[in-house]
Amino acid sequence: MSFRFTTAGESHGPGLVTIVEGLPAGLELDREALDRDMARRQLGHGRGGRMKIETDRVEIRAGVRHGFTMGGPVAALVANKDYKNW
């Protein structure tokens, strides 16, 4: 099985988007594990202190229903709530 990741967006834009292809149908998406992984960014190194005050939340936009993948591409968005202030 091969996976393909496509991303779009920039750090000062309205959000970052990803499309993940190649996931089988029926794969459980563990929302809590995903949120924990996203929170790890706040502990890392960066150029500024903003990453310590921003809380990233992934919005699954397509490809997942009732917590399980559907077999097609999975689309996700991480919105930048503060982009208008840049």
PDB file of N, CA, C and O in Angstrom:
ATOM      1  N   MET A   1       0.850  -1.169   0.000  1.00  0.00           N
ATOM      2  CA  MET A   1       0.000   0.000   0.000  1.00  0.00           C
ATOM      3  C   MET A   1       0.899   1.237   0.000  1.00  0.00           C
ATOM      4  O   MET A   1       1.855   1.314   0.772  1.00  0.00           O
ATOM      5  N   SER A   2       0.595   2.188  -0.856  1.00  0.00           N
ATOM      6  CA  SER A   2       1.372   3.429  -0.880  1.00  0.00           C
ATOM      7  C   SER A   2       0.501   4.589  -0.420  1.00  0.00           C
ATOM      8  O   SER A   2      -0.702   4.630  -0.677  1.00  0.00           O
ATOM      9  N   PHE A   3       1.133   5.520   0.258  1.00  0.00           N
ATOM     10  CA  PHE A   3       0.452   6.708   0.760  1.00  0.00           C
ATOM     11  C   PHE A   3       0.939   7.920  -0.009  1.00  0.00           C
ATOM     12  O   PHE A   3       2.086   7.978  -0.451  1.00  0.00           O
ATOM     13  N   ARG A   4       0.061   8.872  -0.157  1.00  0.00           N
ATOM     14  CA  ARG A   4       0.426  10.134  -0.790  1.00  0.00           C
ATOM     15  C   ARG A   4      -0.119  11.262   0.082  1.00  0.00           C
ATOM     16  O   ARG A   4      -1.295  11.270   0.445  1.00  0.00           O
ATOM     17  N   PHE A   5       0.749  12.208   0.409  1.00  0.00           N
ATOM     18  CA  PHE A   5       0.372  13.377   1.205  1.00  0.00           C
ATOM     19  C   PHE A   5       0.534  14.613   0.331  1.00  0.00           C
ATOM     20  O   PHE A   5       1.591  14.823  -0.264  1.00  0.00           O
ATOM     21  N   THR A   6      -0.491  15.413   0.257  1.00  0.00           N
ATOM     22  CA  THR A   6      -0.429  16.687  -0.446  1.00  0.00           C
ATOM     23  C   THR A   6      -0.806  17.764   0.556  1.00  0.00           C
ATOM     24  O   THR A   6      -1.769  17.612   1.308  1.00  0.00           O
ATOM     25  N   THR A   7      -0.044  18.855   0.567  1.00  0.00           N
ATOM     26  CA  THR A   7      -0.344  19.950   1.481  1.00  0.00           C
ATOM     27  C   THR A   7      -0.454  21.255   0.718  1.00  0.00           C
ATOM     28  O   THR A   7       0.089  21.399  -0.377  1.00  0.00           O
ATOM     29  N   ALA A   8      -1.160  22.199   1.307  1.00  0.00           N
ATOM     30  CA  ALA A   8      -1.296  23.537   0.728  1.00  0.00           C
ATOM     31  C   ALA A   8      -1.485  24.530   1.858  1.00  0.00           C
ATOM     32  O   ALA A   8      -2.022  24.197   2.914  1.00  0.00           O
ATOM     33  N   GLY A   9      -1.038  25.752   1.623  1.00  0.00           N
ATOM     34  CA  GLY A   9      -1.195  26.812   2.606  1.00  0.00           C
ATOM     35  C   GLY A   9       0.149  27.264   3.139  1.00  0.00           C
ATOM     36  O   GLY A   9       1.188  26.682   2.829  1.00  0.00           O
ATOM     37  N   GLU A  10       0.111  28.296   3.934  1.00  0.00           N
ATOM     38  CA  GLU A  10       1.322  28.842   4.528  1.00  0.00           C
ATOM     39  C   GLU A  10       1.026  29.283   5.951  1.00  0.00           C
ATOM     40  O   GLU A  10      -0.135  29.425   6.335  1.00  0.00           O
ATOM     41  N   SER A  11       2.073  29.498   6.728  1.00  0.00           N
ATOM     42  CA  SER A  11       1.900  29.758   8.155  1.00  0.00           C
ATOM     43  C   SER A  11       1.126  31.035   8.450  1.00  0.00           C
ATOM     44  O   SER A  11       0.462  31.117   9.484  1.00  0.00           O
ATOM     45  N   HIS A  12       1.188  32.023   7.585  1.00  0.00           N
ATOM     46  CA  HIS A  12       0.472  33.274   7.845  1.00  0.00           C
ATOM     47  C   HIS A  12      -0.824  33.381   7.056  1.00  0.00           C
ATOM     48  O   HIS A  12      -1.446  34.443   7.040  1.00  0.00           O
ATOM     49  N   GLY A  13      -1.238  32.315   6.410  1.00  0.00           N
ATOM     50  CA  GLY A  13      -2.487  32.298   5.654  1.00  0.00           C
ATOM     51  C   GLY A  13      -3.651  31.861   6.520  1.00  0.00           C
ATOM     52  O   GLY A  13      -3.495  31.656   7.724  1.00  0.00           O
ATOM     53  N   PRO A  14      -4.821  31.718   5.909  1.00  0.00           N
ATOM     54  CA  PRO A  14      -6.008  31.344   6.675  1.00  0.00           C
ATOM     55  C   PRO A  14      -5.995  29.913   7.210  1.00  0.00           C
ATOM     56  O   PRO A  14      -6.775  29.580   8.102  1.00  0.00           O
ATOM     57  N   GLY A  15      -5.126  29.072   6.677  1.00  0.00           N
ATOM     58  CA  GLY A  15      -5.063  27.713   7.188  1.00  0.00           C
ATOM     59  C   GLY A  15      -4.154  26.833   6.362  1.00  0.00           C
ATOM     60  O   GLY A  15      -3.710  27.216   5.280  1.00  0.00           O
ATOM     61  N   LEU A  16      -3.880  25.650   6.882  1.00  0.00           N
ATOM     62  CA  LEU A  16      -3.111  24.627   6.190  1.00  0.00           C
ATOM     63  C   LEU A  16      -4.045  23.469   5.886  1.00  0.00           C
ATOM     64  O   LEU A  16      -4.866  23.081   6.717  1.00  0.00           O
ATOM     65  N   VAL A  17      -3.909  22.923   4.685  1.00  0.00           N
ATOM     66  CA  VAL A  17      -4.770  21.839   4.223  1.00  0.00           C
ATOM     67  C   VAL A  17      -3.891  20.648   3.865  1.00  0.00           C
ATOM     68  O   VAL A  17      -2.782  20.817   3.360  1.00  0.00           O
ATOM     69  N   THR A  18      -4.383  19.456   4.125  1.00  0.00           N
ATOM     70  CA  THR A  18      -3.697  18.252   3.669  1.00  0.00           C
ATOM     71  C   THR A  18      -4.710  17.274   3.094  1.00  0.00           C
ATOM     72  O   THR A  18      -5.854  17.196   3.541  1.00  0.00           O
ATOM     73  N   ILE A  19      -4.258  16.536   2.097  1.00  0.00           N
ATOM     74  CA  ILE A  19      -5.017  15.425   1.532  1.00  0.00           C
ATOM     75  C   ILE A  19      -4.139  14.191   1.701  1.00  0.00           C
ATOM     76  O   ILE A  19      -2.981  14.187   1.285  1.00  0.00           O
ATOM     77  N   VAL A  20      -4.684  13.153   2.306  1.00  0.00           N
ATOM     78  CA  VAL A  20      -3.961  11.899   2.493  1.00  0.00           C
ATOM     79  C   VAL A  20      -4.678  10.845   1.664  1.00  0.00           C
ATOM     80  O   VAL A  20      -5.871  10.599   1.843  1.00  0.00           O
ATOM     81  N   GLU A  21      -3.934  10.228   0.758  1.00  0.00           N
ATOM     82  CA  GLU A  21      -4.500   9.183  -0.098  1.00  0.00           C
ATOM     83  C   GLU A  21      -3.839   7.845   0.215  1.00  0.00           C
ATOM     84  O   GLU A  21      -2.681   7.799   0.631  1.00  0.00           O
ATOM     85  N   GLY A  22      -4.568   6.774   0.017  1.00  0.00           N
ATOM     86  CA  GLY A  22      -4.026   5.439   0.202  1.00  0.00           C
ATOM     87  C   GLY A  22      -4.393   4.779   1.513  1.00  0.00           C
ATOM     88  O   GLY A  22      -3.908   3.686   1.808  1.00  0.00           O
ATOM     89  N   LEU A  23      -5.237   5.416   2.307  1.00  0.00           N
ATOM     90  CA  LEU A  23      -5.680   4.798   3.558  1.00  0.00           C
ATOM     91  C   LEU A  23      -6.815   3.825   3.261  1.00  0.00           C
ATOM     92  O   LEU A  23      -7.714   4.150   2.485  1.00  0.00           O
ATOM     93  N   PRO A  24      -6.791   2.647   3.857  1.00  0.00           N
ATOM     94  CA  PRO A  24      -7.867   1.692   3.612  1.00  0.00           C
ATOM     95  C   PRO A  24      -9.155   2.109   4.324  1.00  0.00           C
ATOM     96  O   PRO A  24      -9.122   2.868   5.293  1.00  0.00           O
ATOM     97  N   ALA A  25     -10.264   1.614   3.842  1.00  0.00           N
ATOM     98  CA  ALA A  25     -11.546   1.841   4.514  1.00  0.00           C
ATOM     99  C   ALA A  25     -11.545   1.099   5.848  1.00  0.00           C
ATOM    100  O   ALA A  25     -10.970   0.017   5.970  1.00  0.00           O
ATOM    101  N   GLY A  26     -12.198   1.697   6.844  1.00  0.00           N
ATOM    102  CA  GLY A  26     -12.355   1.038   8.131  1.00  0.00           C
ATOM    103  C   GLY A  26     -11.251   1.294   9.134  1.00  0.00           C
ATOM    104  O   GLY A  26     -11.273   0.728  10.227  1.00  0.00           O
ATOM    105  N   LEU A  27     -10.282   2.134   8.791  1.00  0.00           N
ATOM    106  CA  LEU A  27      -9.210   2.473   9.725  1.00  0.00           C
ATOM    107  C   LEU A  27      -9.752   3.469  10.744  1.00  0.00           C
ATOM    108  O   LEU A  27     -10.269   4.522  10.371  1.00  0.00           O
ATOM    109  N   GLU A  28      -9.634   3.140  12.033  1.00  0.00           N
ATOM    110  CA  GLU A  28     -10.170   4.027  13.069  1.00  0.00           C
ATOM    111  C   GLU A  28      -9.288   5.257  13.239  1.00  0.00           C
ATOM    112  O   GLU A  28      -8.064   5.148  13.308  1.00  0.00           O
ATOM    113  N   LEU A  29      -9.906   6.409  13.306  1.00  0.00           N
ATOM    114  CA  LEU A  29      -9.203   7.662  13.558  1.00  0.00           C
ATOM    115  C   LEU A  29      -9.352   7.978  15.039  1.00  0.00           C
ATOM    116  O   LEU A  29     -10.453   8.256  15.513  1.00  0.00           O
ATOM    117  N   ASP A  30      -8.249   7.936  15.762  1.00  0.00           N
ATOM    118  CA  ASP A  30      -8.251   8.204  17.196  1.00  0.00           C
ATOM    119  C   ASP A  30      -8.092   9.705  17.401  1.00  0.00           C
ATOM    120  O   ASP A  30      -6.981  10.231  17.349  1.00  0.00           O
ATOM    121  N   ARG A  31      -9.193  10.381  17.633  1.00  0.00           N
ATOM    122  CA  ARG A  31      -9.212  11.844  17.751  1.00  0.00           C
ATOM    123  C   ARG A  31      -8.308  12.328  18.884  1.00  0.00           C
ATOM    124  O   ARG A  31      -7.602  13.324  18.726  1.00  0.00           O
ATOM    125  N   GLU A  32      -8.322  11.640  20.017  1.00  0.00           N
ATOM    126  CA  GLU A  32      -7.496  12.048  21.151  1.00  0.00           C
ATOM    127  C   GLU A  32      -6.009  11.936  20.821  1.00  0.00           C
ATOM    128  O   GLU A  32      -5.226  12.812  21.189  1.00  0.00           O
ATOM    129  N   ALA A  33      -5.616  10.872  20.135  1.00  0.00           N
ATOM    130  CA  ALA A  33      -4.212  10.711  19.746  1.00  0.00           C
ATOM    131  C   ALA A  33      -3.804  11.792  18.755  1.00  0.00           C
ATOM    132  O   ALA A  33      -2.693  12.316  18.834  1.00  0.00           O
ATOM    133  N   LEU A  34      -4.680  12.127  17.836  1.00  0.00           N
ATOM    134  CA  LEU A  34      -4.401  13.191  16.871  1.00  0.00           C
ATOM    135  C   LEU A  34      -4.217  14.528  17.584  1.00  0.00           C
ATOM    136  O   LEU A  34      -3.288  15.275  17.275  1.00  0.00           O
ATOM    137  N   ASP A  35      -5.092  14.828  18.527  1.00  0.00           N
ATOM    138  CA  ASP A  35      -4.977  16.081  19.286  1.00  0.00           C
ATOM    139  C   ASP A  35      -3.684  16.116  20.113  1.00  0.00           C
ATOM    140  O   ASP A  35      -3.048  17.164  20.222  1.00  0.00           O
ATOM    141  N   ARG A  36      -3.297  14.978  20.693  1.00  0.00           N
ATOM    142  CA  ARG A  36      -2.035  14.920  21.449  1.00  0.00           C
ATOM    143  C   ARG A  36      -0.842  15.192  20.536  1.00  0.00           C
ATOM    144  O   ARG A  36       0.081  15.920  20.902  1.00  0.00           O
ATOM    145  N   ASP A  37      -0.871  14.603  19.351  1.00  0.00           N
ATOM    146  CA  ASP A  37       0.228  14.838  18.407  1.00  0.00           C
ATOM    147  C   ASP A  37       0.284  16.295  17.974  1.00  0.00           C
ATOM    148  O   ASP A  37       1.372  16.853  17.834  1.00  0.00           O
ATOM    149  N   MET A  38      -0.858  16.914  17.763  1.00  0.00           N
ATOM    150  CA  MET A  38      -0.882  18.328  17.382  1.00  0.00           C
ATOM    151  C   MET A  38      -0.367  19.204  18.522  1.00  0.00           C
ATOM    152  O   MET A  38       0.279  20.222  18.275  1.00  0.00           O
ATOM    153  N   ALA A  39      -0.643  18.821  19.758  1.00  0.00           N
ATOM    154  CA  ALA A  39      -0.187  19.604  20.911  1.00  0.00           C
ATOM    155  C   ALA A  39       1.329  19.546  21.078  1.00  0.00           C
ATOM    156  O   ALA A  39       1.913  20.426  21.710  1.00  0.00           O
ATOM    157  N   ARG A  40       1.968  18.528  20.523  1.00  0.00           N
ATOM    158  CA  ARG A  40       3.429  18.413  20.632  1.00  0.00           C
ATOM    159  C   ARG A  40       4.134  19.597  19.987  1.00  0.00           C
ATOM    160  O   ARG A  40       5.247  19.938  20.388  1.00  0.00           O
ATOM    161  N   ARG A  41       3.515  20.232  18.999  1.00  0.00           N
ATOM    162  CA  ARG A  41       4.115  21.390  18.335  1.00  0.00           C
ATOM    163  C   ARG A  41       4.406  22.500  19.340  1.00  0.00           C
ATOM    164  O   ARG A  41       5.396  23.220  19.214  1.00  0.00           O
ATOM    165  N   GLN A  42       3.551  22.627  20.318  1.00  0.00           N
ATOM    166  CA  GLN A  42       3.713  23.691  21.302  1.00  0.00           C
ATOM    167  C   GLN A  42       4.942  23.490  22.184  1.00  0.00           C
ATOM    168  O   GLN A  42       5.390  24.435  22.833  1.00  0.00           O
ATOM    169  N   LEU A  43       5.484  22.302  22.219  1.00  0.00           N
ATOM    170  CA  LEU A  43       6.648  22.011  23.053  1.00  0.00           C
ATOM    171  C   LEU A  43       7.953  22.124  22.282  1.00  0.00           C
ATOM    172  O   LEU A  43       9.029  22.082  22.880  1.00  0.00           O
ATOM    173  N   GLY A  44       7.874  22.266  20.965  1.00  0.00           N
ATOM    174  CA  GLY A  44       9.060  22.241  20.116  1.00  0.00           C
ATOM    175  C   GLY A  44       9.754  23.575  19.997  1.00  0.00           C
ATOM    176  O   GLY A  44       9.448  24.531  20.710  1.00  0.00           O
ATOM    177  N   HIS A  45      10.693  23.614  19.079  1.00  0.00           N
ATOM    178  CA  HIS A  45      11.477  24.815  18.818  1.00  0.00           C
ATOM    179  C   HIS A  45      10.811  25.607  17.704  1.00  0.00           C
ATOM    180  O   HIS A  45      10.227  25.032  16.786  1.00  0.00           O
ATOM    181  N   GLY A  46      10.900  26.894  17.787  1.00  0.00           N
ATOM    182  CA  GLY A  46      10.344  27.755  16.756  1.00  0.00           C
ATOM    183  C   GLY A  46      10.978  29.128  16.815  1.00  0.00           C
ATOM    184  O   GLY A  46      11.768  29.436  17.708  1.00  0.00           O
ATOM    185  N   ARG A  47      10.614  29.942  15.846  1.00  0.00           N
ATOM    186  CA  ARG A  47      11.195  31.277  15.783  1.00  0.00           C
ATOM    187  C   ARG A  47      10.536  32.244  16.742  1.00  0.00           C
ATOM    188  O   ARG A  47      11.141  33.253  17.105  1.00  0.00           O
ATOM    189  N   GLY A  48       9.329  31.969  17.160  1.00  0.00           N
ATOM    190  CA  GLY A  48       8.632  32.912  18.021  1.00  0.00           C
ATOM    191  C   GLY A  48       7.824  32.206  19.090  1.00  0.00           C
ATOM    192  O   GLY A  48       7.726  30.979  19.117  1.00  0.00           O
ATOM    193  N   GLY A  49       7.247  33.008  19.969  1.00  0.00           N
ATOM    194  CA  GLY A  49       6.468  32.458  21.062  1.00  0.00           C
ATOM    195  C   GLY A  49       5.026  32.156  20.716  1.00  0.00           C
ATOM    196  O   GLY A  49       4.290  31.624  21.546  1.00  0.00           O
ATOM    197  N   ARG A  50       4.603  32.491  19.485  1.00  0.00           N
ATOM    198  CA  ARG A  50       3.204  32.293  19.109  1.00  0.00           C
ATOM    199  C   ARG A  50       2.787  30.830  19.201  1.00  0.00           C
ATOM    200  O   ARG A  50       1.658  30.524  19.586  1.00  0.00           O
ATOM    201  N   MET A  51       3.690  29.936  18.850  1.00  0.00           N
ATOM    202  CA  MET A  51       3.300  28.527  18.848  1.00  0.00           C
ATOM    203  C   MET A  51       2.976  28.035  20.250  1.00  0.00           C
ATOM    204  O   MET A  51       2.297  27.019  20.400  1.00  0.00           O
ATOM    205  N   LYS A  52       3.437  28.720  21.263  1.00  0.00           N
ATOM    206  CA  LYS A  52       3.115  28.315  22.631  1.00  0.00           C
ATOM    207  C   LYS A  52       1.719  28.772  23.061  1.00  0.00           C
ATOM    208  O   LYS A  52       1.163  28.236  24.019  1.00  0.00           O
ATOM    209  N   ILE A  53       1.148  29.760  22.358  1.00  0.00           N
ATOM    210  CA  ILE A  53      -0.177  30.245  22.734  1.00  0.00           C
ATOM    211  C   ILE A  53      -1.266  29.784  21.773  1.00  0.00           C
ATOM    212  O   ILE A  53      -2.451  29.869  22.095  1.00  0.00           O
ATOM    213  N   GLU A  54      -0.879  29.298  20.603  1.00  0.00           N
ATOM    214  CA  GLU A  54      -1.869  28.825  19.640  1.00  0.00           C
ATOM    215  C   GLU A  54      -2.173  27.358  19.900  1.00  0.00           C
ATOM    216  O   GLU A  54      -1.266  26.566  20.158  1.00  0.00           O
ATOM    217  N   THR A  55      -3.426  27.004  19.833  1.00  0.00           N
ATOM    218  CA  THR A  55      -3.841  25.617  19.972  1.00  0.00           C
ATOM    219  C   THR A  55      -4.355  25.145  18.626  1.00  0.00           C
ATOM    220  O   THR A  55      -5.378  25.628  18.141  1.00  0.00           O
ATOM    221  N   ASP A  56      -3.647  24.202  18.023  1.00  0.00           N
ATOM    222  CA  ASP A  56      -4.049  23.690  16.717  1.00  0.00           C
ATOM    223  C   ASP A  56      -5.130  22.634  16.882  1.00  0.00           C
ATOM    224  O   ASP A  56      -5.059  21.781  17.768  1.00  0.00           O
ATOM    225  N   ARG A  57      -6.104  22.704  16.036  1.00  0.00           N
ATOM    226  CA  ARG A  57      -7.190  21.724  16.020  1.00  0.00           C
ATOM    227  C   ARG A  57      -7.403  21.298  14.579  1.00  0.00           C
ATOM    228  O   ARG A  57      -7.633  22.139  13.709  1.00  0.00           O
ATOM    229  N   VAL A  58      -7.331  20.010  14.321  1.00  0.00           N
ATOM    230  CA  VAL A  58      -7.519  19.486  12.973  1.00  0.00           C
ATOM    231  C   VAL A  58      -9.002  19.274  12.724  1.00  0.00           C
ATOM    232  O   VAL A  58      -9.694  18.628  13.511  1.00  0.00           O
ATOM    233  N   GLU A  59      -9.479  19.827  11.620  1.00  0.00           N
ATOM    234  CA  GLU A  59     -10.854  19.589  11.175  1.00  0.00           C
ATOM    235  C   GLU A  59     -10.794  18.587  10.031  1.00  0.00           C
ATOM    236  O   GLU A  59     -10.227  18.879   8.978  1.00  0.00           O
ATOM    237  N   ILE A  60     -11.370  17.419  10.227  1.00  0.00           N
ATOM    238  CA  ILE A  60     -11.451  16.431   9.155  1.00  0.00           C
ATOM    239  C   ILE A  60     -12.616  16.843   8.262  1.00  0.00           C
ATOM    240  O   ILE A  60     -13.761  16.897   8.710  1.00  0.00           O
ATOM    241  N   ARG A  61     -12.317  17.132   7.003  1.00  0.00           N
ATOM    242  CA  ARG A  61     -13.327  17.674   6.094  1.00  0.00           C
ATOM    243  C   ARG A  61     -13.924  16.631   5.157  1.00  0.00           C
ATOM    244  O   ARG A  61     -15.021  16.831   4.638  1.00  0.00           O
ATOM    245  N   ALA A  62     -13.227  15.525   4.932  1.00  0.00           N
ATOM    246  CA  ALA A  62     -13.734  14.496   4.016  1.00  0.00           C
ATOM    247  C   ALA A  62     -12.989  13.189   4.263  1.00  0.00           C
ATOM    248  O   ALA A  62     -11.864  13.183   4.764  1.00  0.00           O
ATOM    249  N   GLY A  63     -13.632  12.090   3.905  1.00  0.00           N
ATOM    250  CA  GLY A  63     -12.980  10.790   3.937  1.00  0.00           C
ATOM    251  C   GLY A  63     -13.104  10.018   5.232  1.00  0.00           C
ATOM    252  O   GLY A  63     -12.616   8.891   5.321  1.00  0.00           O
ATOM    253  N   VAL A  64     -13.746  10.594   6.245  1.00  0.00           N
ATOM    254  CA  VAL A  64     -13.933   9.922   7.536  1.00  0.00           C
ATOM    255  C   VAL A  64     -15.392  10.073   7.939  1.00  0.00           C
ATOM    256  O   VAL A  64     -15.964  11.160   7.858  1.00  0.00           O
ATOM    257  N   ARG A  65     -15.980   8.976   8.371  1.00  0.00           N
ATOM    258  CA  ARG A  65     -17.373   9.010   8.837  1.00  0.00           C
ATOM    259  C   ARG A  65     -17.466   8.188  10.112  1.00  0.00           C
ATOM    260  O   ARG A  65     -17.029   7.038  10.156  1.00  0.00           O
ATOM    261  N   HIS A  66     -18.035   8.782  11.136  1.00  0.00           N
ATOM    262  CA  HIS A  66     -18.209   8.113  12.436  1.00  0.00           C
ATOM    263  C   HIS A  66     -16.886   7.571  12.975  1.00  0.00           C
ATOM    264  O   HIS A  66     -16.854   6.519  13.613  1.00  0.00           O
ATOM    265  N   GLY A  67     -15.784   8.303  12.713  1.00  0.00           N
ATOM    266  CA  GLY A  67     -14.492   7.932  13.269  1.00  0.00           C
ATOM    267  C   GLY A  67     -13.696   6.909  12.479  1.00  0.00           C
ATOM    268  O   GLY A  67     -12.640   6.469  12.936  1.00  0.00           O
ATOM    269  N   PHE A  68     -14.177   6.517  11.299  1.00  0.00           N
ATOM    270  CA  PHE A  68     -13.484   5.521  10.485  1.00  0.00           C
ATOM    271  C   PHE A  68     -13.290   6.037   9.063  1.00  0.00           C
ATOM    272  O   PHE A  68     -14.153   6.714   8.504  1.00  0.00           O
ATOM    273  N   THR A  69     -12.124   5.695   8.490  1.00  0.00           N
ATOM    274  CA  THR A  69     -11.871   6.095   7.109  1.00  0.00           C
ATOM    275  C   THR A  69     -12.839   5.379   6.183  1.00  0.00           C
ATOM    276  O   THR A  69     -13.323   4.287   6.478  1.00  0.00           O
ATOM    277  N   MET A  70     -13.110   6.027   5.048  1.00  0.00           N
ATOM    278  CA  MET A  70     -14.081   5.496   4.093  1.00  0.00           C
ATOM    279  C   MET A  70     -13.420   4.866   2.863  1.00  0.00           C
ATOM    280  O   MET A  70     -14.114   4.317   2.008  1.00  0.00           O
ATOM    281  N   GLY A  71     -12.095   4.938   2.764  1.00  0.00           N
ATOM    282  CA  GLY A  71     -11.392   4.331   1.639  1.00  0.00           C
ATOM    283  C   GLY A  71     -10.964   5.318   0.569  1.00  0.00           C
ATOM    284  O   GLY A  71     -10.139   4.985  -0.282  1.00  0.00           O
ATOM    285  N   GLY A  72     -11.508   6.520   0.598  1.00  0.00           N
ATOM    286  CA  GLY A  72     -11.104   7.564  -0.342  1.00  0.00           C
ATOM    287  C   GLY A  72     -10.124   8.516   0.317  1.00  0.00           C
ATOM    288  O   GLY A  72      -9.718   8.296   1.458  1.00  0.00           O
ATOM    289  N   PRO A  73      -9.742   9.568  -0.386  1.00  0.00           N
ATOM    290  CA  PRO A  73      -8.828  10.550   0.202  1.00  0.00           C
ATOM    291  C   PRO A  73      -9.416  11.178   1.471  1.00  0.00           C
ATOM    292  O   PRO A  73     -10.620  11.414   1.565  1.00  0.00           O
ATOM    293  N   VAL A  74      -8.547  11.439   2.429  1.00  0.00           N
ATOM    294  CA  VAL A  74      -8.936  12.118   3.665  1.00  0.00           C
ATOM    295  C   VAL A  74      -8.427  13.553   3.570  1.00  0.00           C
ATOM    296  O   VAL A  74      -7.241  13.788   3.343  1.00  0.00           O
ATOM    297  N   ALA A  75      -9.330  14.501   3.745  1.00  0.00           N
ATOM    298  CA  ALA A  75      -8.976  15.923   3.700  1.00  0.00           C
ATOM    299  C   ALA A  75      -9.064  16.495   5.104  1.00  0.00           C
ATOM    300  O   ALA A  75     -10.013  16.224   5.841  1.00  0.00           O
ATOM    301  N   ALA A  76      -8.061  17.291   5.468  1.00  0.00           N
ATOM    302  CA  ALA A  76      -8.026  17.900   6.797  1.00  0.00           C
ATOM    303  C   ALA A  76      -7.579  19.352   6.693  1.00  0.00           C
ATOM    304  O   ALA A  76      -6.816  19.723   5.801  1.00  0.00           O
ATOM    305  N   LEU A  77      -8.068  20.158   7.619  1.00  0.00           N
ATOM    306  CA  LEU A  77      -7.750  21.581   7.664  1.00  0.00           C
ATOM    307  C   LEU A  77      -7.319  21.951   9.075  1.00  0.00           C
ATOM    308  O   LEU A  77      -7.947  21.548  10.055  1.00  0.00           O
ATOM    309  N   VAL A  78      -6.238  22.725   9.169  1.00  0.00           N
ATOM    310  CA  VAL A  78      -5.839  23.354  10.426  1.00  0.00           C
ATOM    311  C   VAL A  78      -5.977  24.847  10.189  1.00  0.00           C
ATOM    312  O   VAL A  78      -5.166  25.453   9.489  1.00  0.00           O
ATOM    313  N   ALA A  79      -7.008  25.432  10.778  1.00  0.00           N
ATOM    314  CA  ALA A  79      -7.281  26.853  10.566  1.00  0.00           C
ATOM    315  C   ALA A  79      -6.322  27.711  11.380  1.00  0.00           C
ATOM    316  O   ALA A  79      -5.937  27.348  12.492  1.00  0.00           O
ATOM    317  N   ASN A  80      -5.945  28.843  10.819  1.00  0.00           N
ATOM    318  CA  ASN A  80      -5.134  29.838  11.518  1.00  0.00           C
ATOM    319  C   ASN A  80      -6.091  30.931  11.970  1.00  0.00           C
ATOM    320  O   ASN A  80      -6.438  31.822  11.196  1.00  0.00           O
ATOM    321  N   LYS A  81      -6.507  30.858  13.204  1.00  0.00           N
ATOM    322  CA  LYS A  81      -7.535  31.777  13.707  1.00  0.00           C
ATOM    323  C   LYS A  81      -7.066  33.225  13.771  1.00  0.00           C
ATOM    324  O   LYS A  81      -7.891  34.137  13.826  1.00  0.00           O
ATOM    325  N   ASP A  82      -5.761  33.448  13.764  1.00  0.00           N
ATOM    326  CA  ASP A  82      -5.222  34.790  13.948  1.00  0.00           C
ATOM    327  C   ASP A  82      -4.618  35.374  12.663  1.00  0.00           C
ATOM    328  O   ASP A  82      -3.910  36.380  12.718  1.00  0.00           O
ATOM    329  N   TYR A  83      -4.891  34.753  11.512  1.00  0.00           N
ATOM    330  CA  TYR A  83      -4.201  35.176  10.293  1.00  0.00           C
ATOM    331  C   TYR A  83      -4.519  36.610   9.882  1.00  0.00           C
ATOM    332  O   TYR A  83      -3.685  37.250   9.242  1.00  0.00           O
ATOM    333  N   LYS A  84      -5.670  37.128  10.218  1.00  0.00           N
ATOM    334  CA  LYS A  84      -6.021  38.498   9.827  1.00  0.00           C
ATOM    335  C   LYS A  84      -5.141  39.536  10.515  1.00  0.00           C
ATOM    336  O   LYS A  84      -5.049  40.672  10.049  1.00  0.00           O
ATOM    337  N   ASN A  85      -4.498  39.163  11.611  1.00  0.00           N
ATOM    338  CA  ASN A  85      -3.631  40.089  12.337  1.00  0.00           C
ATOM    339  C   ASN A  85      -2.209  40.145  11.783  1.00  0.00           C
ATOM    340  O   ASN A  85      -1.384  40.905  12.290  1.00  0.00           O
ATOM    341  N   TRP A  86      -1.911  39.359  10.759  1.00  0.00           N
ATOM    342  CA  TRP A  86      -0.561  39.370  10.188  1.00  0.00           C
ATOM    343  C   TRP A  86      -0.507  40.463   9.188  1.00  0.00           C
ATOM    344  O   TRP A  86       0.533  40.678   8.564  1.00  0.00           O
TER     345      TRP A  86
END
